[in-house]
């Protein structure tokens, strides 16, 4: 799997922010969960998905 170009990553971040605004704050968690499941299915590699989850969690836990 190859990494996304920085410019494309910025566009994706902007689009994610737009869609989060569209669905409203009360549905942010649901949208993000659905997005993760769709992308996990597309990736098709449970170990890679697990590593991505760990990377995303970094710095978010107290202590």
N, C-alpha and C positions, 0 to 999 in steps of 0.2 A: 504494500500500500504506500502511496506517495503522499507527502504533505501538500496541503493546499497553499498556493501562492499567497503572499501577504495581502496583496490587493484584493484577491477573492475572499480572503478571510475577513477583511474589513467590510466588504460588501455584504457578506453573510451576517456579520454582527449587526450591521445597520438594518438589514431585512428582519432579523430576529427581533430587534427592538420595535420595529414597526408592527409586526404581527402580535407581539406581546401587548402593545398599546391597543390594537384592534380587539383582542379578546377580553381585555379588561383585567385588572389586578386579581380579581377573585378566581380567575381561570389560568393564571400564570403557571402554577404548579402542574395542573393537568396538561396544559399544552407542552410544557417541557418534558414531562413524563412520556407523553405520546411521541414526541420528537425523538427522544432517546430510544424508545422501543423500535421505531421505524428505522432509525440509523443502525441500531444493533442488528436488526434483521438484514439490512443491506450489507453490513460489514461481514457478517457471517462467521466471525471468529470470537468465541466467548472470552478467550484470554485477552484479546485486544480490547474488547469492550470493558472487561474488568480493569485493565490498566487505565483506560480513559476515565472510568469512574473514580479510581484512586487519584488520578491527576486532577480531576475536577474538584475533588474533596479537599485537596491541599489548601491549608490556610483557613478553612471554614469552620473547623472545630475549635471550641474553647479549650484552653489548657495546653 
